[in-house]
Structures are given as C-alpha cells and as structure tokens.
Amino acid sequence: MANSIADPGHGHSPAAWTAVIVMLAGFAIGTLGFCLAEFGPVWVALIWIGVALIPIGPIVGWAMAKAGYGVNGPKYSPKAH
C-alpha cells in the first residue's frame, strides 16, 4: 500500500544530525562530570559544560537549517534508502 503523504524527511539532514550530536555530547560530558564529581571540584565544571552544550544543539541545528542544510534546504541532497 502506497503512502499518499509526502515523506517529510524525518530529520535526515546535516542540520538535524549536527543538532543531535551536539546535544548527545552535552549529555555525555555532563554524565561524565557527574560520575567524576566525587574526585574534586574540577570535575564539576564538566557538568556545567554539558549543561551549556544541550541548548546549543538546537540553536546550531536551526542555524544550519537556515543556511540551507535542512531537509528542504538547497544545500541538502537526500540519499537513497
């Protein structure tokens, strides 16, 4: 059965992937800092670096989408599945 609704892309774009990778890096860095915080206050800084990266991810994704790297952008070429 064919789907009559056009495929919206589901975020398969450089902008979406970059946003997700930045947010995942933020969570990973924050988790590492949380696990190592018992070893001294220097590791607590990793928690705050991770917290700062999480909201930066969507901003980077939005900026890349505006620059043409989003699903419907002129610099995006869909890959065959």
PDB file of N, CA, C and O in Angstrom, chain B, residues numbered from 101:
ATOM      1  N   MET B 101       0.846  -1.178   0.000  1.00  0.00           N
ATOM      2  CA  MET B 101       0.000   0.000   0.000  1.00  0.00           C
ATOM      3  C   MET B 101       0.885   1.233   0.000  1.00  0.00           C
ATOM      4  O   MET B 101       1.756   1.372   0.859  1.00  0.00           O
ATOM      5  N   ALA B 102       0.678   2.104  -0.928  1.00  0.00           N
ATOM      6  CA  ALA B 102       1.487   3.312  -1.057  1.00  0.00           C
ATOM      7  C   ALA B 102       0.995   4.382  -0.090  1.00  0.00           C
ATOM      8  O   ALA B 102      -0.198   4.493   0.192  1.00  0.00           O
ATOM      9  N   ASN B 103       1.944   5.161   0.406  1.00  0.00           N
ATOM     10  CA  ASN B 103       1.624   6.248   1.314  1.00  0.00           C
ATOM     11  C   ASN B 103       1.392   7.506   0.495  1.00  0.00           C
ATOM     12  O   ASN B 103       2.282   7.930  -0.243  1.00  0.00           O
ATOM     13  N   SER B 104       0.214   8.112   0.608  1.00  0.00           N
ATOM     14  CA  SER B 104      -0.105   9.293  -0.188  1.00  0.00           C
ATOM     15  C   SER B 104       0.471  10.576   0.408  1.00  0.00           C
ATOM     16  O   SER B 104       0.489  11.608  -0.263  1.00  0.00           O
ATOM     17  N   ILE B 105       0.934  10.531   1.640  1.00  0.00           N
ATOM     18  CA  ILE B 105       1.505  11.707   2.279  1.00  0.00           C
ATOM     19  C   ILE B 105       2.995  11.760   1.933  1.00  0.00           C
ATOM     20  O   ILE B 105       3.702  10.760   2.049  1.00  0.00           O
ATOM     21  N   ALA B 106       3.453  12.911   1.516  1.00  0.00           N
ATOM     22  CA  ALA B 106       4.859  13.076   1.146  1.00  0.00           C
ATOM     23  C   ALA B 106       5.755  12.843   2.359  1.00  0.00           C
ATOM     24  O   ALA B 106       5.408  13.205   3.483  1.00  0.00           O
ATOM     25  N   ASP B 107       6.891  12.245   2.116  1.00  0.00           N
ATOM     26  CA  ASP B 107       7.854  11.962   3.189  1.00  0.00           C
ATOM     27  C   ASP B 107       8.473  13.272   3.658  1.00  0.00           C
ATOM     28  O   ASP B 107       9.117  13.957   2.863  1.00  0.00           O
ATOM     29  N   PRO B 108       8.297  13.642   4.935  1.00  0.00           N
ATOM     30  CA  PRO B 108       8.836  14.914   5.420  1.00  0.00           C
ATOM     31  C   PRO B 108      10.341  14.885   5.648  1.00  0.00           C
ATOM     32  O   PRO B 108      10.926  15.932   5.926  1.00  0.00           O
ATOM     33  N   GLY B 109      10.986  13.737   5.542  1.00  0.00           N
ATOM     34  CA  GLY B 109      12.431  13.666   5.715  1.00  0.00           C
ATOM     35  C   GLY B 109      12.848  13.124   7.062  1.00  0.00           C
ATOM     36  O   GLY B 109      13.949  12.589   7.191  1.00  0.00           O
ATOM     37  N   HIS B 110      12.005  13.245   8.067  1.00  0.00           N
ATOM     38  CA  HIS B 110      12.279  12.705   9.395  1.00  0.00           C
ATOM     39  C   HIS B 110      13.614  13.162   9.969  1.00  0.00           C
ATOM     40  O   HIS B 110      14.223  12.443  10.761  1.00  0.00           O
ATOM     41  N   GLY B 111      14.067  14.325   9.587  1.00  0.00           N
ATOM     42  CA  GLY B 111      15.276  14.876  10.169  1.00  0.00           C
ATOM     43  C   GLY B 111      16.567  14.310   9.619  1.00  0.00           C
ATOM     44  O   GLY B 111      17.625  14.477  10.226  1.00  0.00           O
ATOM     45  N   HIS B 112      16.495  13.643   8.478  1.00  0.00           N
ATOM     46  CA  HIS B 112      17.709  13.095   7.888  1.00  0.00           C
ATOM     47  C   HIS B 112      18.426  14.191   7.107  1.00  0.00           C
ATOM     48  O   HIS B 112      18.440  14.186   5.876  1.00  0.00           O
ATOM     49  N   SER B 113      19.019  15.129   7.839  1.00  0.00           N
ATOM     50  CA  SER B 113      19.726  16.233   7.212  1.00  0.00           C
ATOM     51  C   SER B 113      20.960  16.553   8.043  1.00  0.00           C
ATOM     52  O   SER B 113      21.015  16.220   9.227  1.00  0.00           O
ATOM     53  N   PRO B 114      21.940  17.189   7.440  1.00  0.00           N
ATOM     54  CA  PRO B 114      23.119  17.581   8.218  1.00  0.00           C
ATOM     55  C   PRO B 114      22.773  18.478   9.408  1.00  0.00           C
ATOM     56  O   PRO B 114      23.409  18.382  10.457  1.00  0.00           O
ATOM     57  N   ALA B 115      21.777  19.343   9.254  1.00  0.00           N
ATOM     58  CA  ALA B 115      21.385  20.223  10.358  1.00  0.00           C
ATOM     59  C   ALA B 115      20.838  19.418  11.534  1.00  0.00           C
ATOM     60  O   ALA B 115      21.209  19.659  12.682  1.00  0.00           O
ATOM     61  N   ALA B 116      19.962  18.471  11.247  1.00  0.00           N
ATOM     62  CA  ALA B 116      19.370  17.672  12.321  1.00  0.00           C
ATOM     63  C   ALA B 116      20.412  16.784  12.992  1.00  0.00           C
ATOM     64  O   ALA B 116      20.452  16.682  14.218  1.00  0.00           O
ATOM     65  N   TRP B 117      21.247  16.149  12.194  1.00  0.00           N
ATOM     66  CA  TRP B 117      22.271  15.272  12.776  1.00  0.00           C
ATOM     67  C   TRP B 117      23.254  16.061  13.629  1.00  0.00           C
ATOM     68  O   TRP B 117      23.656  15.596  14.696  1.00  0.00           O
ATOM     69  N   THR B 118      23.642  17.234  13.178  1.00  0.00           N
ATOM     70  CA  THR B 118      24.570  18.054  13.958  1.00  0.00           C
ATOM     71  C   THR B 118      23.946  18.472  15.281  1.00  0.00           C
ATOM     72  O   THR B 118      24.610  18.440  16.318  1.00  0.00           O
ATOM     73  N   ALA B 119      22.679  18.862  15.256  1.00  0.00           N
ATOM     74  CA  ALA B 119      21.993  19.253  16.493  1.00  0.00           C
ATOM     75  C   ALA B 119      21.963  18.089  17.474  1.00  0.00           C
ATOM     76  O   ALA B 119      22.238  18.267  18.660  1.00  0.00           O
ATOM     77  N   VAL B 120      21.632  16.910  16.987  1.00  0.00           N
ATOM     78  CA  VAL B 120      21.553  15.735  17.865  1.00  0.00           C
ATOM     79  C   VAL B 120      22.934  15.371  18.412  1.00  0.00           C
ATOM     80  O   VAL B 120      23.058  15.036  19.591  1.00  0.00           O
ATOM     81  N   ILE B 121      23.957  15.430  17.588  1.00  0.00           N
ATOM     82  CA  ILE B 121      25.312  15.087  18.044  1.00  0.00           C
ATOM     83  C   ILE B 121      25.795  16.062  19.113  1.00  0.00           C
ATOM     84  O   ILE B 121      26.408  15.644  20.095  1.00  0.00           O
ATOM     85  N   VAL B 122      25.528  17.351  18.938  1.00  0.00           N
ATOM     86  CA  VAL B 122      25.938  18.339  19.942  1.00  0.00           C
ATOM     87  C   VAL B 122      25.212  18.084  21.265  1.00  0.00           C
ATOM     88  O   VAL B 122      25.821  18.151  22.332  1.00  0.00           O
ATOM     89  N   MET B 123      23.898  17.787  21.192  1.00  0.00           N
ATOM     90  CA  MET B 123      23.153  17.518  22.427  1.00  0.00           C
ATOM     91  C   MET B 123      23.616  16.223  23.086  1.00  0.00           C
ATOM     92  O   MET B 123      23.722  16.163  24.311  1.00  0.00           O
ATOM     93  N   LEU B 124      23.892  15.188  22.299  1.00  0.00           N
ATOM     94  CA  LEU B 124      24.410  13.941  22.873  1.00  0.00           C
ATOM     95  C   LEU B 124      25.767  14.151  23.524  1.00  0.00           C
ATOM     96  O   LEU B 124      26.048  13.577  24.576  1.00  0.00           O
ATOM     97  N   ALA B 125      26.607  14.968  22.907  1.00  0.00           N
ATOM     98  CA  ALA B 125      27.900  15.274  23.509  1.00  0.00           C
ATOM     99  C   ALA B 125      27.696  16.006  24.838  1.00  0.00           C
ATOM    100  O   ALA B 125      28.409  15.742  25.806  1.00  0.00           O
ATOM    101  N   GLY B 126      26.734  16.914  24.887  1.00  0.00           N
ATOM    102  CA  GLY B 126      26.435  17.606  26.141  1.00  0.00           C
ATOM    103  C   GLY B 126      26.004  16.648  27.230  1.00  0.00           C
ATOM    104  O   GLY B 126      26.470  16.747  28.365  1.00  0.00           O
ATOM    105  N   PHE B 127      25.111  15.712  26.898  1.00  0.00           N
ATOM    106  CA  PHE B 127      24.676  14.732  27.888  1.00  0.00           C
ATOM    107  C   PHE B 127      25.837  13.835  28.326  1.00  0.00           C
ATOM    108  O   PHE B 127      25.976  13.530  29.510  1.00  0.00           O
ATOM    109  N   ALA B 128      26.662  13.417  27.376  1.00  0.00           N
ATOM    110  CA  ALA B 128      27.794  12.537  27.715  1.00  0.00           C
ATOM    111  C   ALA B 128      28.805  13.251  28.609  1.00  0.00           C
ATOM    112  O   ALA B 128      29.279  12.680  29.591  1.00  0.00           O
ATOM    113  N   ILE B 129      29.134  14.496  28.274  1.00  0.00           N
ATOM    114  CA  ILE B 129      30.091  15.258  29.078  1.00  0.00           C
ATOM    115  C   ILE B 129      29.516  15.531  30.462  1.00  0.00           C
ATOM    116  O   ILE B 129      30.223  15.405  31.462  1.00  0.00           O
ATOM    117  N   GLY B 130      28.237  15.903  30.531  1.00  0.00           N
ATOM    118  CA  GLY B 130      27.604  16.140  31.830  1.00  0.00           C
ATOM    119  C   GLY B 130      27.547  14.884  32.683  1.00  0.00           C
ATOM    120  O   GLY B 130      27.757  14.947  33.895  1.00  0.00           O
ATOM    121  N   THR B 131      27.267  13.749  32.065  1.00  0.00           N
ATOM    122  CA  THR B 131      27.232  12.481  32.796  1.00  0.00           C
ATOM    123  C   THR B 131      28.614  12.109  33.300  1.00  0.00           C
ATOM    124  O   THR B 131      28.757  11.647  34.432  1.00  0.00           O
ATOM    125  N   LEU B 132      29.626  12.303  32.478  1.00  0.00           N
ATOM    126  CA  LEU B 132      30.997  12.027  32.912  1.00  0.00           C
ATOM    127  C   LEU B 132      31.368  12.917  34.098  1.00  0.00           C
ATOM    128  O   LEU B 132      31.946  12.450  35.079  1.00  0.00           O
ATOM    129  N   GLY B 133      31.031  14.194  33.996  1.00  0.00           N
ATOM    130  CA  GLY B 133      31.310  15.104  35.108  1.00  0.00           C
ATOM    131  C   GLY B 133      30.564  14.709  36.371  1.00  0.00           C
ATOM    132  O   GLY B 133      31.106  14.808  37.472  1.00  0.00           O
ATOM    133  N   PHE B 134      29.323  14.262  36.220  1.00  0.00           N
ATOM    134  CA  PHE B 134      28.540  13.837  37.374  1.00  0.00           C
ATOM    135  C   PHE B 134      29.172  12.623  38.046  1.00  0.00           C
ATOM    136  O   PHE B 134      29.214  12.535  39.273  1.00  0.00           O
ATOM    137  N   CYS B 135      29.663  11.688  37.231  1.00  0.00           N
ATOM    138  CA  CYS B 135      30.282  10.480  37.783  1.00  0.00           C
ATOM    139  C   CYS B 135      31.633  10.774  38.444  1.00  0.00           C
ATOM    140  O   CYS B 135      32.016  10.101  39.401  1.00  0.00           O
ATOM    141  N   LEU B 136      32.343  11.765  37.938  1.00  0.00           N
ATOM    142  CA  LEU B 136      33.675  12.074  38.470  1.00  0.00           C
ATOM    143  C   LEU B 136      33.677  13.210  39.484  1.00  0.00           C
ATOM    144  O   LEU B 136      34.736  13.562  40.003  1.00  0.00           O
ATOM    145  N   ALA B 137      32.518  13.791  39.778  1.00  0.00           N
ATOM    146  CA  ALA B 137      32.445  14.941  40.685  1.00  0.00           C
ATOM    147  C   ALA B 137      32.934  14.605  42.089  1.00  0.00           C
ATOM    148  O   ALA B 137      33.379  15.496  42.812  1.00  0.00           O
ATOM    149  N   GLU B 138      32.860  13.355  42.482  1.00  0.00           N
ATOM    150  CA  GLU B 138      33.320  12.983  43.825  1.00  0.00           C
ATOM    151  C   GLU B 138      34.833  13.092  43.973  1.00  0.00           C
ATOM    152  O   GLU B 138      35.347  13.061  45.091  1.00  0.00           O
ATOM    153  N   PHE B 139      35.555  13.219  42.855  1.00  0.00           N
ATOM    154  CA  PHE B 139      37.007  13.304  42.910  1.00  0.00           C
ATOM    155  C   PHE B 139      37.523  14.731  43.001  1.00  0.00           C
ATOM    156  O   PHE B 139      38.735  14.940  43.057  1.00  0.00           O
ATOM    157  N   GLY B 140      36.659  15.691  43.016  1.00  0.00           N
ATOM    158  CA  GLY B 140      37.100  17.072  43.192  1.00  0.00           C
ATOM    159  C   GLY B 140      36.248  18.061  42.430  1.00  0.00           C
ATOM    160  O   GLY B 140      35.479  17.684  41.546  1.00  0.00           O
ATOM    161  N   PRO B 141      36.389  19.333  42.776  1.00  0.00           N
ATOM    162  CA  PRO B 141      35.546  20.365  42.155  1.00  0.00           C
ATOM    163  C   PRO B 141      35.881  20.626  40.694  1.00  0.00           C
ATOM    164  O   PRO B 141      35.068  21.210  39.978  1.00  0.00           O
ATOM    165  N   VAL B 142      37.046  20.211  40.237  1.00  0.00           N
ATOM    166  CA  VAL B 142      37.409  20.432  38.837  1.00  0.00           C
ATOM    167  C   VAL B 142      36.443  19.674  37.922  1.00  0.00           C
ATOM    168  O   VAL B 142      36.091  20.167  36.850  1.00  0.00           O
ATOM    169  N   TRP B 143      36.018  18.494  38.335  1.00  0.00           N
ATOM    170  CA  TRP B 143      35.136  17.667  37.519  1.00  0.00           C
ATOM    171  C   TRP B 143      33.718  18.234  37.468  1.00  0.00           C
ATOM    172  O   TRP B 143      32.967  17.937  36.539  1.00  0.00           O
ATOM    173  N   VAL B 144      33.350  19.041  38.449  1.00  0.00           N
ATOM    174  CA  VAL B 144      32.018  19.651  38.449  1.00  0.00           C
ATOM    175  C   VAL B 144      31.869  20.583  37.239  1.00  0.00           C
ATOM    176  O   VAL B 144      30.763  20.777  36.734  1.00  0.00           O
ATOM    177  N   ALA B 145      32.970  21.150  36.786  1.00  0.00           N
ATOM    178  CA  ALA B 145      32.931  22.021  35.608  1.00  0.00           C
ATOM    179  C   ALA B 145      32.425  21.261  34.386  1.00  0.00           C
ATOM    180  O   ALA B 145      31.781  21.851  33.519  1.00  0.00           O
ATOM    181  N   LEU B 146      32.705  19.967  34.302  1.00  0.00           N
ATOM    182  CA  LEU B 146      32.210  19.175  33.175  1.00  0.00           C
ATOM    183  C   LEU B 146      30.684  19.115  33.166  1.00  0.00           C
ATOM    184  O   LEU B 146      30.065  19.096  32.103  1.00  0.00           O
ATOM    185  N   ILE B 147      30.091  19.084  34.335  1.00  0.00           N
ATOM    186  CA  ILE B 147      28.628  19.078  34.404  1.00  0.00           C
ATOM    187  C   ILE B 147      28.082  20.345  33.758  1.00  0.00           C
ATOM    188  O   ILE B 147      27.149  20.292  32.957  1.00  0.00           O
ATOM    189  N   TRP B 148      28.667  21.480  34.112  1.00  0.00           N
ATOM    190  CA  TRP B 148      28.171  22.747  33.583  1.00  0.00           C
ATOM    191  C   TRP B 148      28.497  22.924  32.107  1.00  0.00           C
ATOM    192  O   TRP B 148      27.737  23.572  31.387  1.00  0.00           O
ATOM    193  N   ILE B 149      29.594  22.372  31.646  1.00  0.00           N
ATOM    194  CA  ILE B 149      29.893  22.397  30.207  1.00  0.00           C
ATOM    195  C   ILE B 149      28.838  21.590  29.462  1.00  0.00           C
ATOM    196  O   ILE B 149      28.333  22.018  28.424  1.00  0.00           O
ATOM    197  N   GLY B 150      28.511  20.413  30.004  1.00  0.00           N
ATOM    198  CA  GLY B 150      27.466  19.593  29.394  1.00  0.00           C
ATOM    199  C   GLY B 150      26.120  20.293  29.385  1.00  0.00           C
ATOM    200  O   GLY B 150      25.399  20.251  28.389  1.00  0.00           O
ATOM    201  N   VAL B 151      25.780  20.942  30.500  1.00  0.00           N
ATOM    202  CA  VAL B 151      24.511  21.672  30.592  1.00  0.00           C
ATOM    203  C   VAL B 151      24.485  22.812  29.569  1.00  0.00           C
ATOM    204  O   VAL B 151      23.435  23.095  28.991  1.00  0.00           O
ATOM    205  N   ALA B 152      25.606  23.455  29.344  1.00  0.00           N
ATOM    206  CA  ALA B 152      25.666  24.556  28.376  1.00  0.00           C
ATOM    207  C   ALA B 152      25.540  24.053  26.935  1.00  0.00           C
ATOM    208  O   ALA B 152      24.984  24.750  26.087  1.00  0.00           O
ATOM    209  N   LEU B 153      26.051  22.853  26.652  1.00  0.00           N
ATOM    210  CA  LEU B 153      26.004  22.339  25.287  1.00  0.00           C
ATOM    211  C   LEU B 153      24.602  21.899  24.862  1.00  0.00           C
ATOM    212  O   LEU B 153      24.266  21.974  23.680  1.00  0.00           O
ATOM    213  N   ILE B 154      23.795  21.449  25.797  1.00  0.00           N
ATOM    214  CA  ILE B 154      22.485  20.905  25.435  1.00  0.00           C
ATOM    215  C   ILE B 154      21.603  21.936  24.725  1.00  0.00           C
ATOM    216  O   ILE B 154      21.044  21.602  23.680  1.00  0.00           O
ATOM    217  N   PRO B 155      21.444  23.157  25.221  1.00  0.00           N
ATOM    218  CA  PRO B 155      20.617  24.111  24.463  1.00  0.00           C
ATOM    219  C   PRO B 155      21.329  24.680  23.232  1.00  0.00           C
ATOM    220  O   PRO B 155      20.679  25.267  22.367  1.00  0.00           O
ATOM    221  N   ILE B 156      22.629  24.521  23.139  1.00  0.00           N
ATOM    222  CA  ILE B 156      23.353  24.992  21.954  1.00  0.00           C
ATOM    223  C   ILE B 156      23.035  24.111  20.751  1.00  0.00           C
ATOM    224  O   ILE B 156      23.046  24.591  19.618  1.00  0.00           O
ATOM    225  N   GLY B 157      22.752  22.821  20.981  1.00  0.00           N
ATOM    226  CA  GLY B 157      22.447  21.894  19.890  1.00  0.00           C
ATOM    227  C   GLY B 157      21.307  22.351  18.997  1.00  0.00           C
ATOM    228  O   GLY B 157      21.491  22.435  17.783  1.00  0.00           O
ATOM    229  N   PRO B 158      20.132  22.651  19.551  1.00  0.00           N
ATOM    230  CA  PRO B 158      19.041  23.125  18.688  1.00  0.00           C
ATOM    231  C   PRO B 158      19.345  24.449  17.990  1.00  0.00           C
ATOM    232  O   PRO B 158      18.889  24.681  16.870  1.00  0.00           O
ATOM    233  N   ILE B 159      20.108  25.310  18.642  1.00  0.00           N
ATOM    234  CA  ILE B 159      20.473  26.584  18.019  1.00  0.00           C
ATOM    235  C   ILE B 159      21.353  26.339  16.806  1.00  0.00           C
ATOM    236  O   ILE B 159      21.161  26.959  15.760  1.00  0.00           O
ATOM    237  N   VAL B 160      22.325  25.432  16.940  1.00  0.00           N
ATOM    238  CA  VAL B 160      23.206  25.091  15.815  1.00  0.00           C
ATOM    239  C   VAL B 160      22.382  24.450  14.691  1.00  0.00           C
ATOM    240  O   VAL B 160      22.571  24.777  13.520  1.00  0.00           O
ATOM    241  N   GLY B 161      21.476  23.546  15.047  1.00  0.00           N
ATOM    242  CA  GLY B 161      20.633  22.909  14.036  1.00  0.00           C
ATOM    243  C   GLY B 161      19.767  23.913  13.302  1.00  0.00           C
ATOM    244  O   GLY B 161      19.627  23.844  12.081  1.00  0.00           O
ATOM    245  N   TRP B 162      19.183  24.852  14.044  1.00  0.00           N
ATOM    246  CA  TRP B 162      18.360  25.892  13.425  1.00  0.00           C
ATOM    247  C   TRP B 162      19.194  26.760  12.488  1.00  0.00           C
ATOM    248  O   TRP B 162      18.763  27.077  11.379  1.00  0.00           O
ATOM    249  N   ALA B 163      20.400  27.147  12.940  1.00  0.00           N
ATOM    250  CA  ALA B 163      21.270  27.989  12.114  1.00  0.00           C
ATOM    251  C   ALA B 163      21.687  27.253  10.843  1.00  0.00           C
ATOM    252  O   ALA B 163      21.733  27.848   9.765  1.00  0.00           O
ATOM    253  N   MET B 164      21.990  25.963  10.967  1.00  0.00           N
ATOM    254  CA  MET B 164      22.362  25.193   9.776  1.00  0.00           C
ATOM    255  C   MET B 164      21.180  25.028   8.825  1.00  0.00           C
ATOM    256  O   MET B 164      21.358  25.055   7.607  1.00  0.00           O
ATOM    257  N   ALA B 165      19.975  24.857   9.369  1.00  0.00           N
ATOM    258  CA  ALA B 165      18.789  24.754   8.521  1.00  0.00           C
ATOM    259  C   ALA B 165      18.556  26.064   7.774  1.00  0.00           C
ATOM    260  O   ALA B 165      18.215  26.057   6.591  1.00  0.00           O
ATOM    261  N   LYS B 166      18.740  27.187   8.466  1.00  0.00           N
ATOM    262  CA  LYS B 166      18.602  28.491   7.813  1.00  0.00           C
ATOM    263  C   LYS B 166      19.679  28.707   6.751  1.00  0.00           C
ATOM    264  O   LYS B 166      19.456  29.428   5.778  1.00  0.00           O
ATOM    265  N   ALA B 167      20.856  28.079   6.936  1.00  0.00           N
ATOM    266  CA  ALA B 167      21.946  28.202   5.968  1.00  0.00           C
ATOM    267  C   ALA B 167      21.762  27.264   4.777  1.00  0.00           C
ATOM    268  O   ALA B 167      22.567  27.277   3.846  1.00  0.00           O
ATOM    269  N   GLY B 168      20.688  26.440   4.803  1.00  0.00           N
ATOM    270  CA  GLY B 168      20.399  25.591   3.662  1.00  0.00           C
ATOM    271  C   GLY B 168      20.705  24.123   3.850  1.00  0.00           C
ATOM    272  O   GLY B 168      20.589  23.352   2.898  1.00  0.00           O
ATOM    273  N   TYR B 169      21.094  23.709   5.046  1.00  0.00           N
ATOM    274  CA  TYR B 169      21.441  22.317   5.290  1.00  0.00           C
ATOM    275  C   TYR B 169      20.309  21.527   5.928  1.00  0.00           C
ATOM    276  O   TYR B 169      20.527  20.407   6.390  1.00  0.00           O
ATOM    277  N   GLY B 170      19.104  22.086   5.963  1.00  0.00           N
ATOM    278  CA  GLY B 170      17.941  21.380   6.487  1.00  0.00           C
ATOM    279  C   GLY B 170      17.345  20.462   5.428  1.00  0.00           C
ATOM    280  O   GLY B 170      17.872  20.362   4.320  1.00  0.00           O
ATOM    281  N   VAL B 171      16.250  19.793   5.767  1.00  0.00           N
ATOM    282  CA  VAL B 171      15.633  18.818   4.865  1.00  0.00           C
ATOM    283  C   VAL B 171      15.231  19.450   3.536  1.00  0.00           C
ATOM    284  O   VAL B 171      15.439  18.837   2.488  1.00  0.00           O
ATOM    285  N   ASN B 172      14.673  20.633   3.545  1.00  0.00           N
ATOM    286  CA  ASN B 172      14.234  21.280   2.307  1.00  0.00           C
ATOM    287  C   ASN B 172      15.208  22.344   1.814  1.00  0.00           C
ATOM    288  O   ASN B 172      14.872  23.125   0.924  1.00  0.00           O
ATOM    289  N   GLY B 173      16.403  22.382   2.380  1.00  0.00           N
ATOM    290  CA  GLY B 173      17.372  23.408   2.002  1.00  0.00           C
ATOM    291  C   GLY B 173      18.048  23.126   0.684  1.00  0.00           C
ATOM    292  O   GLY B 173      18.109  21.976   0.248  1.00  0.00           O
ATOM    293  N   PRO B 174      18.559  24.162   0.041  1.00  0.00           N
ATOM    294  CA  PRO B 174      19.203  23.987  -1.263  1.00  0.00           C
ATOM    295  C   PRO B 174      20.544  23.259  -1.204  1.00  0.00           C
ATOM    296  O   PRO B 174      21.008  22.744  -2.221  1.00  0.00           O
ATOM    297  N   LYS B 175      21.160  23.211  -0.052  1.00  0.00           N
ATOM    298  CA  LYS B 175      22.456  22.539   0.076  1.00  0.00           C
ATOM    299  C   LYS B 175      22.329  21.091   0.521  1.00  0.00           C
ATOM    300  O   LYS B 175      23.335  20.404   0.697  1.00  0.00           O
ATOM    301  N   TYR B 176      21.094  20.622   0.707  1.00  0.00           N
ATOM    302  CA  TYR B 176      20.843  19.269   1.153  1.00  0.00           C
ATOM    303  C   TYR B 176      20.466  18.400  -0.028  1.00  0.00           C
ATOM    304  O   TYR B 176      19.593  18.761  -0.816  1.00  0.00           O
ATOM    305  N   SER B 177      21.120  17.254  -0.155  1.00  0.00           N
ATOM    306  CA  SER B 177      20.754  16.298  -1.196  1.00  0.00           C
ATOM    307  C   SER B 177      20.357  14.991  -0.531  1.00  0.00           C
ATOM    308  O   SER B 177      21.195  14.343   0.095  1.00  0.00           O
ATOM    309  N   PRO B 178      19.088  14.588  -0.656  1.00  0.00           N
ATOM    310  CA  PRO B 178      18.630  13.363   0.009  1.00  0.00           C
ATOM    311  C   PRO B 178      19.336  12.137  -0.541  1.00  0.00           C
ATOM    312  O   PRO B 178      19.637  12.047  -1.731  1.00  0.00           O
ATOM    313  N   LYS B 179      19.588  11.205   0.348  1.00  0.00           N
ATOM    314  CA  LYS B 179      20.244   9.957  -0.014  1.00  0.00           C
ATOM    315  C   LYS B 179      19.184   8.891  -0.250  1.00  0.00           C
ATOM    316  O   LYS B 179      18.140   8.897   0.401  1.00  0.00           O
ATOM    317  N   ALA B 180      19.444   7.988  -1.165  1.00  0.00           N
ATOM    318  CA  ALA B 180      18.515   6.885  -1.404  1.00  0.00           C
ATOM    319  C   ALA B 180      18.595   5.893  -0.249  1.00  0.00           C
ATOM    320  O   ALA B 180      19.678   5.620   0.269  1.00  0.00           O
ATOM    321  N   HIS B 181      17.450   5.357   0.149  1.00  0.00           N
ATOM    322  CA  HIS B 181      17.413   4.401   1.256  1.00  0.00           C
ATOM    323  C   HIS B 181      17.483   3.002   0.732  1.00  0.00           C
ATOM    324  O   HIS B 181      17.464   2.050   1.512  1.00  0.00           O
TER     325      HIS B 181
END
